[in-house]
Amino acid sequence: MKRALIVSKSEKAVSFFKGMLKEDMYEDVMLAATGATARQILSEQDFGLCIIDIPLKDEPGSDLAVKVSENAACQVIMTISSDFYDEVTHQMQEYGIMTVAKPINRSMFYSALKMTDAISVRMGRIQKEKEKLLQKIEDLRIVNRAKLTLITHLNMSENDAHKYIERQAMDMRRTRRQVAENILKTYQN
């Protein structure tokens, strides 16, 4: 389910954004008129997209955009007056925040939405790959600790300990990590 938060003081802008999001299959859209309200909502819920129409009632909005961008799962689109577009875009670019100049037309905003969707998909793949790599690192740590345990307690060489874990994993039809965890349990008492 695609979820979005719209932060804007303008009812006209909210109506425009809601219509565009509905067309782009966003099923859950929440609204906030102030930065404070948006921060409260964001502390309680997760969103895939946050649209910030600056300035807000209670703040300029750029600090809020930066704060939201720290959550890698949430893409940020910030709409800015064309008078300040170049200056603000340059600042927001380093945080991965997409900026759109006002006045906004449908095709320009739709392109921004599609771009954020593509970035979200790519970030999701990168996150999954990162999790896989972290799991492999943790598996290697545990296997290496088990090898060290075998070297220490059974006076095996590093190569023999490695072969032992490999052989046990194959014979028992388990992962090297599972074998290593059993070794650690056995010798840690």
Backbone bond lengths (Angstrom), bond angles and torsions (degrees), N, CA, C in turn:
res aa  C-N    CA-C-N  psi(-1)  N-CA   C-N-CA  omega(-1)  CA-C   N-CA-C  phi
1 M - - - 1.454 - - 1.527 108.43 -
2 K 1.307 116.27 126.52 1.461 121.35 179.93 1.528 108.99 -84.75
3 R 1.354 114.98 125.28 1.467 120.75 -177.98 1.520 109.63 -119.60
4 A 1.325 115.46 141.35 1.463 120.30 -179.21 1.520 110.47 -139.62
5 L 1.319 114.51 152.26 1.456 122.57 173.34 1.519 107.70 -120.46
6 I 1.332 115.97 128.02 1.464 121.72 176.31 1.518 107.12 -107.09
7 V 1.331 116.00 125.72 1.458 121.03 178.22 1.528 107.06 -117.29
8 S 1.333 115.37 110.34 1.465 120.13 -177.20 1.521 110.08 -160.49
9 K 1.321 115.29 145.83 1.464 119.70 175.07 1.525 111.55 -89.67
10 S 1.325 116.98 -10.54 1.459 122.12 -175.43 1.529 111.57 -97.53
11 E 1.328 116.69 122.21 1.466 120.79 177.87 1.529 111.00 -65.84
12 K 1.325 116.09 -35.01 1.462 120.40 178.72 1.534 110.36 -63.80
13 A 1.335 116.84 -43.55 1.467 121.03 178.60 1.525 110.39 -65.06
14 V 1.334 116.64 -42.51 1.470 120.81 179.28 1.522 110.05 -59.27
15 S 1.304 116.95 -44.57 1.462 121.69 179.94 1.533 110.59 -61.47
16 F 1.330 116.39 -44.19 1.468 121.24 178.43 1.524 110.87 -61.02
17 F 1.345 116.74 -50.47 1.462 121.12 -177.84 1.529 111.50 -62.90
18 K 1.342 116.56 -42.88 1.466 119.61 179.22 1.525 111.13 -59.95
19 G 1.322 116.27 -42.99 1.462 120.21 178.41 1.523 112.15 -61.78
20 M 1.315 116.43 -43.16 1.463 120.69 179.43 1.527 110.94 -66.47
21 L 1.311 116.80 -40.51 1.460 120.00 -179.81 1.528 111.44 -67.52
22 K 1.333 116.06 -37.62 1.460 119.90 178.43 1.530 109.67 -62.47
23 E 1.332 116.34 -42.16 1.464 120.83 177.60 1.521 111.77 -62.77
24 D 1.342 116.17 -31.01 1.467 121.37 -178.51 1.530 111.72 -92.05
25 M 1.346 116.45 16.21 1.461 123.24 173.65 1.530 114.99 70.16
26 Y 1.311 117.93 27.84 1.460 120.33 171.62 1.517 106.93 -79.45
27 E 1.334 115.73 121.98 1.462 120.78 -174.36 1.524 113.10 -92.83
28 D 1.320 116.87 -27.83 1.456 120.62 -176.94 1.525 108.29 -125.45
29 V 1.322 116.46 110.27 1.456 121.72 -179.22 1.521 108.38 -122.69
30 M 1.334 115.49 124.28 1.465 120.43 177.30 1.519 108.77 -110.84
31 L 1.331 114.74 158.82 1.462 120.68 -176.36 1.521 110.68 -124.12
32 A 1.341 114.71 147.23 1.457 121.62 172.54 1.520 107.25 -144.45
33 A 1.326 116.03 135.14 1.467 119.94 -179.16 1.525 111.97 -93.80
34 T 1.337 116.86 -16.59 1.463 120.16 -177.36 1.526 110.21 -130.13
35 G 1.319 114.67 161.88 1.458 120.09 176.24 1.513 111.69 -64.95
36 A 1.329 116.47 -38.66 1.471 120.92 179.82 1.527 110.82 -62.07
37 T 1.321 116.74 -45.07 1.465 120.57 178.57 1.524 110.21 -63.61
38 A 1.310 117.05 -42.21 1.466 121.34 179.56 1.527 110.63 -61.46
39 R 1.334 117.27 -43.84 1.465 120.63 178.96 1.531 110.87 -60.71
40 Q 1.326 116.24 -40.92 1.459 120.54 179.42 1.531 110.42 -62.87
41 I 1.325 116.07 -47.69 1.465 120.67 179.54 1.526 110.51 -61.71
42 L 1.330 116.63 -43.99 1.462 121.00 -178.00 1.527 112.41 -66.98
43 S 1.324 117.53 -26.92 1.468 119.98 177.99 1.527 111.38 -74.30
44 E 1.327 116.46 -20.09 1.464 121.06 -176.75 1.529 113.60 -103.10
45 Q 1.338 117.52 -22.77 1.460 120.67 -173.44 1.515 111.06 -139.21
46 D 1.331 115.44 158.42 1.460 121.80 177.05 1.522 110.05 -106.04
47 F 1.326 114.82 145.05 1.458 121.45 179.85 1.518 109.21 -134.32
48 G 1.320 116.45 152.70 1.455 121.72 175.39 1.521 111.65 -87.57
49 L 1.338 115.95 -22.40 1.460 121.03 -177.04 1.520 109.90 -145.49
50 C 1.317 115.13 138.96 1.464 121.05 173.93 1.531 107.21 -130.00
51 I 1.328 115.61 122.25 1.462 121.30 177.61 1.525 106.48 -104.09
52 I 1.316 116.12 122.98 1.462 120.98 -179.61 1.522 108.29 -118.08
53 D 1.306 114.85 114.83 1.469 122.87 -179.22 1.523 107.24 -97.79
54 I 1.336 116.48 99.22 1.475 119.26 -174.75 1.523 110.81 -93.34
55 P 1.346 117.04 153.21 1.462 128.13 -0.12 1.537 110.91 -79.91
56 L 1.343 114.93 159.14 1.457 121.47 178.00 1.525 109.39 -94.89
57 K 1.319 116.89 174.31 1.466 120.74 -179.94 1.519 112.37 -63.80
58 D 1.333 116.68 -38.44 1.454 120.35 -171.70 1.527 115.38 -110.12
59 E 1.330 117.68 -3.08 1.463 120.83 -178.35 1.525 109.34 -165.63
60 P 1.337 116.17 165.30 1.463 118.72 177.67 1.532 113.12 -62.98
61 G 1.333 118.80 -38.28 1.465 121.77 175.95 1.512 114.77 108.80
62 S 1.317 118.84 -19.13 1.465 119.93 -177.91 1.528 111.46 -68.83
63 D 1.325 118.07 -36.27 1.475 120.39 176.79 1.522 110.72 -63.60
64 L 1.313 116.76 -40.11 1.466 121.11 176.92 1.526 109.85 -61.53
65 A 1.325 117.30 -44.81 1.466 121.38 -179.96 1.527 110.88 -59.30
66 V 1.321 116.87 -43.45 1.465 120.94 179.17 1.523 110.02 -63.78
67 K 1.325 116.77 -43.56 1.465 121.25 179.48 1.535 110.85 -60.57
68 V 1.308 116.70 -45.14 1.465 121.08 -179.81 1.530 110.30 -64.94
69 S 1.330 116.87 -37.72 1.471 120.36 -177.26 1.522 112.36 -67.28
70 E 1.339 117.92 -17.08 1.465 120.69 177.49 1.517 111.33 -66.19
71 N 1.323 117.42 -23.36 1.461 122.01 174.99 1.528 106.78 -86.12
72 A 1.319 116.09 106.05 1.465 121.00 -173.68 1.525 113.55 -60.57
73 A 1.319 117.58 -23.68 1.464 120.46 -177.98 1.525 112.47 -78.05
74 C 1.313 118.03 -17.03 1.462 121.78 -176.51 1.529 110.26 -105.81
75 Q 1.318 115.65 119.73 1.457 120.84 175.45 1.528 108.81 -84.63
76 V 1.325 117.20 149.24 1.459 121.67 -176.98 1.525 109.65 -124.24
77 I 1.329 114.37 129.51 1.458 121.04 170.20 1.523 106.21 -116.76
78 M 1.318 116.12 125.41 1.456 120.47 179.47 1.521 108.52 -116.71
79 T 1.336 115.63 128.42 1.461 119.89 178.10 1.530 108.28 -98.93
80 I 1.328 115.30 135.38 1.458 121.98 -171.28 1.522 109.92 -135.69
81 S 1.306 115.19 145.05 1.465 120.12 173.72 1.527 108.71 -57.78
82 S 1.308 116.69 139.27 1.468 120.46 -177.96 1.534 112.08 -60.57
83 D 1.343 117.12 -22.46 1.471 120.53 178.40 1.526 111.83 -63.47
84 F 1.334 117.62 -32.22 1.461 122.29 -175.90 1.525 112.73 -111.02
85 Y 1.317 115.60 4.32 1.463 120.28 -171.31 1.527 113.55 -55.43
86 D 1.319 117.87 -53.22 1.472 120.41 -175.73 1.524 111.80 -60.50
87 E 1.321 116.20 -46.38 1.470 120.89 -178.20 1.535 111.46 -62.70
88 V 1.330 116.81 -49.09 1.458 121.25 -176.62 1.527 110.69 -70.59
89 T 1.320 117.58 -39.34 1.468 121.36 179.78 1.517 110.29 -59.42
90 H 1.308 116.82 -43.33 1.467 121.07 179.05 1.531 110.56 -59.51
91 Q 1.318 117.44 -41.94 1.468 121.59 179.35 1.530 111.47 -68.73
92 M 1.305 117.27 -41.43 1.471 121.71 -174.50 1.525 112.92 -77.61
93 Q 1.309 116.91 -23.23 1.455 121.96 -176.69 1.535 111.58 -58.02
94 E 1.322 117.28 -39.72 1.464 119.68 -177.61 1.526 112.77 -68.61
95 Y 1.330 117.74 -14.31 1.463 121.80 177.25 1.526 112.16 -100.03
96 G 1.323 117.09 1.83 1.462 120.81 179.57 1.518 113.13 76.16
97 I 1.328 116.13 25.00 1.464 120.95 -178.60 1.519 109.19 -94.79
98 M 1.329 115.75 126.05 1.454 120.70 178.09 1.525 108.90 -81.22
99 T 1.306 116.81 135.05 1.459 121.05 179.74 1.525 109.91 -117.97
100 V 1.331 114.63 144.51 1.458 121.91 178.62 1.524 107.19 -131.58
101 A 1.335 116.68 130.75 1.458 121.25 -178.89 1.522 111.41 -80.35
102 K 1.341 114.84 142.27 1.467 121.27 174.41 1.517 107.87 -90.77
103 P 1.274 120.68 147.77 1.460 127.24 -1.02 1.523 110.64 -72.18
104 I 1.320 114.89 147.19 1.463 122.37 -174.52 1.522 109.40 -98.57
105 N 1.327 114.68 134.78 1.467 117.16 171.53 1.531 108.62 -106.99
106 R 1.313 116.05 160.61 1.464 122.15 -173.17 1.529 112.25 -59.54
107 S 1.313 117.62 -45.65 1.467 119.63 -175.53 1.527 111.21 -67.01
108 M 1.335 116.83 -37.85 1.451 120.10 178.66 1.533 110.45 -65.14
109 F 1.321 116.46 -44.57 1.460 119.57 -178.89 1.527 110.57 -69.78
110 Y 1.326 117.30 -37.78 1.461 120.38 177.71 1.532 110.15 -61.85
111 S 1.330 116.95 -40.63 1.467 120.78 176.69 1.528 110.67 -61.58
112 A 1.317 116.84 -41.34 1.469 120.77 178.10 1.528 110.33 -63.40
113 L 1.331 117.36 -41.76 1.469 120.63 177.50 1.528 111.37 -61.53
114 K 1.314 116.45 -45.66 1.466 120.24 -179.87 1.533 111.02 -64.34
115 M 1.313 116.24 -36.92 1.456 119.75 177.95 1.532 110.87 -65.54
116 T 1.327 117.16 -41.29 1.462 119.37 178.66 1.527 110.75 -67.58
117 D 1.330 117.03 -34.96 1.473 119.81 175.45 1.531 110.34 -61.30
118 A 1.326 115.61 -45.56 1.470 120.03 -179.78 1.529 110.78 -63.43
119 I 1.309 116.59 -41.04 1.467 120.74 178.62 1.528 110.07 -64.61
120 S 1.320 117.42 -40.19 1.468 121.35 178.72 1.521 111.52 -61.39
121 V 1.323 116.40 -43.82 1.464 120.77 178.69 1.526 109.62 -61.69
122 R 1.307 115.63 -45.67 1.469 120.18 -179.23 1.522 110.87 -64.45
123 M 1.332 117.01 -43.79 1.468 120.88 178.52 1.526 110.37 -62.75
124 G 1.327 117.21 -37.23 1.461 120.69 177.56 1.521 111.49 -62.00
125 R 1.326 116.31 -43.02 1.466 120.30 177.73 1.523 111.07 -64.17
126 I 1.312 115.91 -42.33 1.470 120.24 178.94 1.523 110.10 -63.31
127 Q 1.321 117.16 -41.51 1.467 121.11 179.01 1.528 110.93 -62.69
128 K 1.337 117.30 -42.97 1.467 120.55 178.35 1.524 110.70 -63.14
129 E 1.322 116.44 -42.17 1.463 120.33 178.52 1.532 110.90 -64.12
130 K 1.304 115.90 -40.21 1.471 120.61 177.38 1.526 110.34 -61.30
131 E 1.324 116.94 -44.49 1.467 120.72 179.22 1.525 111.30 -62.84
132 K 1.342 117.01 -39.89 1.469 120.57 177.17 1.526 110.58 -61.71
133 L 1.329 115.83 -45.54 1.457 119.96 -178.69 1.527 111.58 -65.34
134 L 1.320 117.00 -40.90 1.461 120.05 176.86 1.523 110.96 -62.80
135 Q 1.333 116.83 -37.90 1.465 120.66 177.14 1.523 110.54 -64.62
136 K 1.334 117.11 -42.11 1.462 120.50 178.25 1.528 111.09 -62.89
137 I 1.324 116.68 -40.83 1.462 120.60 178.49 1.524 110.07 -62.47
138 E 1.325 116.65 -44.67 1.465 120.45 178.91 1.528 110.53 -63.99
139 D 1.327 117.69 -40.48 1.465 121.12 176.62 1.531 110.47 -59.98
140 L 1.340 116.47 -45.16 1.467 120.42 179.57 1.532 111.43 -63.01
141 R 1.324 116.77 -39.27 1.476 119.90 178.37 1.529 110.60 -60.23
142 I 1.317 116.03 -46.33 1.461 120.49 -177.97 1.530 110.31 -66.61
143 V 1.332 117.60 -42.44 1.466 121.12 178.23 1.529 109.75 -63.07
144 N 1.316 117.24 -42.22 1.468 120.03 179.46 1.525 111.74 -65.80
145 R 1.323 116.88 -37.49 1.468 119.58 175.79 1.528 110.32 -64.29
146 A 1.333 116.80 -39.67 1.465 120.32 178.21 1.528 110.63 -65.54
147 K 1.328 117.03 -40.18 1.469 119.95 176.81 1.525 110.26 -60.22
148 L 1.315 115.63 -45.52 1.464 120.16 179.38 1.534 110.68 -61.33
149 T 1.317 116.13 -38.61 1.465 120.75 177.42 1.524 110.34 -62.66
150 L 1.332 117.21 -44.83 1.470 120.81 178.15 1.527 111.31 -63.81
151 I 1.314 116.21 -40.43 1.471 120.95 178.45 1.529 109.99 -62.55
152 T 1.320 116.05 -43.62 1.458 121.57 -177.22 1.525 112.63 -71.41
153 H 1.317 116.97 -47.98 1.467 121.10 -172.95 1.525 114.07 -86.68
154 L 1.317 117.82 -31.70 1.464 120.29 -176.34 1.532 113.07 -113.60
155 N 1.326 116.31 5.82 1.469 122.60 178.75 1.530 112.48 55.22
156 M 1.330 116.17 34.88 1.467 120.35 176.18 1.519 108.87 -79.83
157 S 1.342 115.40 156.98 1.460 119.13 170.04 1.535 107.44 -78.52
158 E 1.305 116.71 166.32 1.472 120.39 179.58 1.526 109.68 -62.25
159 N 1.318 116.22 -40.26 1.464 121.28 179.54 1.529 110.98 -65.27
160 D 1.341 116.87 -42.52 1.471 120.34 178.92 1.530 111.02 -65.27
161 A 1.325 116.73 -40.18 1.464 120.64 178.86 1.522 110.15 -63.46
162 H 1.317 116.32 -41.50 1.471 121.37 177.74 1.530 110.30 -61.47
163 K 1.320 116.41 -48.45 1.472 120.54 -179.97 1.525 111.30 -63.01
164 Y 1.325 116.20 -38.41 1.465 120.36 179.84 1.537 110.74 -61.17
165 I 1.324 116.03 -46.92 1.477 120.37 -179.79 1.525 110.11 -64.48
166 E 1.317 116.56 -42.73 1.470 120.69 178.81 1.529 110.57 -60.86
167 R 1.324 116.18 -46.73 1.463 121.45 -177.82 1.528 110.72 -64.26
168 Q 1.324 116.40 -44.41 1.467 120.17 178.86 1.528 110.86 -61.37
169 A 1.309 116.52 -42.30 1.471 120.67 179.49 1.524 110.75 -61.15
170 M 1.318 115.85 -42.85 1.463 119.93 179.83 1.532 111.18 -68.65
171 D 1.311 115.67 -47.13 1.470 120.03 -177.20 1.524 112.11 -65.18
172 M 1.300 116.86 -38.50 1.466 121.39 -175.85 1.531 112.11 -91.76
173 R 1.328 115.92 -3.98 1.472 122.10 -177.24 1.527 111.31 54.83
174 R 1.308 113.51 50.87 1.457 122.03 177.19 1.509 108.60 -128.75
175 T 1.321 114.43 168.75 1.465 118.42 176.92 1.518 109.00 -78.57
176 R 1.311 115.56 159.68 1.471 119.80 176.27 1.522 110.27 -59.78
177 R 1.318 116.59 -35.58 1.465 119.73 179.15 1.531 110.68 -63.65
178 Q 1.321 117.78 -44.09 1.466 120.42 -179.60 1.527 110.81 -61.47
179 V 1.324 116.22 -42.10 1.465 120.30 177.51 1.526 109.55 -63.55
180 A 1.324 116.55 -44.58 1.464 121.23 -179.85 1.530 111.12 -61.88
181 E 1.307 117.27 -40.92 1.471 120.39 178.93 1.522 110.91 -63.48
182 N 1.346 116.87 -39.23 1.467 120.65 177.04 1.530 110.79 -64.55
183 I 1.308 117.11 -40.80 1.463 120.91 177.99 1.527 109.77 -61.85
184 L 1.318 116.15 -45.53 1.470 119.97 -179.97 1.519 111.39 -62.44
185 K 1.331 117.33 -40.90 1.468 120.68 177.95 1.523 111.04 -62.46
186 T 1.316 115.34 -41.81 1.469 120.58 -177.48 1.528 111.98 -63.79
187 Y 1.322 116.72 -43.93 1.457 119.87 -172.34 1.527 114.99 -97.65
188 Q 1.301 118.21 -4.44 1.470 119.26 -179.13 1.512 113.08 -85.08
189 N 1.301 119.19 -7.66 1.474 120.81 -179.61 1.464 112.35 -82.12
